[in-house]
Amino acid sequence: MISRWITILTVAGVVVSGLGTYKFLEIKAAIDAVKERPEYFETVEAALAKPTTHVPKVTALGVVVAPQQVTLRNELPGYITAVNFQSGTTVKKDDVILQLDISEQLANLTSGEVRAKLAESVYKRGVELRKSDVVSEETTERSLADWNVIKADIAATRSIINRRTIRAPFDGVIGIHQLEVGQYLNINTEITTLVGSKKEMWVDFSLPQFYGELAMGTIVRAQLVGSHDQINSVYLNATIIAGDSTITAGSRSRLYRALVTEGAQQLIHNASVEVEVPVGQAKLLSALPVQSIRSDREGQFVFALDPEHEKTGFYRARRIAVSVESGQQGSALVVGDLNNDDLVATAGSFKLYPGMLAQIGDRPDLTSTKQE
């Protein structure tokens, strides 16, 4: 009986030992196969971190102001006898734009000039006769007074004629009107607008107090509102020439005026513009494509690619925390522990994790990316 159990145990031991040996050899073969298999990697694109100087800016809403602009109005009432301009045309200084009825004043002027000529003659003749004591001094003085009164009447008549004659105060472009000959104008009726030549224009904008005071001579950039969708957006440089002496009580902002010279002809009086205003000191940042910026619960980061020396052409992903300061048209300006020669994963970076093996499928250079 005992010998039977010994035989059974011996056979069982041999079977278990054989199975164990077989499994061990199977696992060892699998481990060896894994060791011989290449490490998994991802293919990404990469770009060099490029240093760039960045000045913090804010955007303010401004308005274009023409240095020479006026709304023409009539000082005296009357009927229109002549309209000497067309809407939107250029006029010269002192050109007659509108003429009100002055027929009565012209008649009075003719009469006054005749009476003045007679009074002058009487006075001069009296002066000659006074030398011979033919006329009294009182008579001579009275004739002089009559002459002066007539000349004053002539001056008053000419003043009325000038006030009924609307002239251009400077060279410029006249606005739109709806005036006709024979139309009666009441006092202070708006006739049209006149905007001077566009050799230079002003841009007025307000900046909140907490940004500090802008120095005179500071360069800002202005762009017409609504032009962002155009292919060739135009920014015009403007120079700060004045700042208001007070801060508004409502918005706690200060009003500034900037002068535009080059490209001023593109601006229209009272047009809205966006003004880019520098509000801080220049600092050095790294420029990267926006595809390289990742974010999670810990914040924004990028994956730098360090060369894998044991495998030529491969890199190890290294996470670097960054903070995006600014960006435009596909590029981002970031602050972080980046070196100028660091390669950063761009397209495909979402597939990486720290320490992962990566291969670069394309390696564009940021020099072709528009930077600020």
Secondary structure, DSSP 8 states (H G I E B T S, - for coil): -HHHHHHHHHHHHHHHHHHHHHHHHHHHHHHHHHHHS---EEEEEEEE-EEEEE--EEEEEEEEE-SSEEEEE-SS-EEEEEE---TT-EE-TT-EEEEE--HHHHHHHHHHHHHHHHHHHHHHHHHHHHHTTSS-HHHHHHHHHHHHHHHHHHHHHHHHHHHTEEE-SSSEEE------TT-EE-TT-EEEEEEE--S-EEEEEEEEGGG----TT-EEEEEETT-TTSSS---EEEEEEEEEEEE-TTT-EEEEEEEE-TTGGG--TT-EEEEEEE-S--EEEEEEEGGG-EEETTEEEEEEEEE-TTSTTEEEEEEEEEEEEEEETTEEEEEES--TT-EEE-TTGGG--TT-EEEEEE---GGGS---
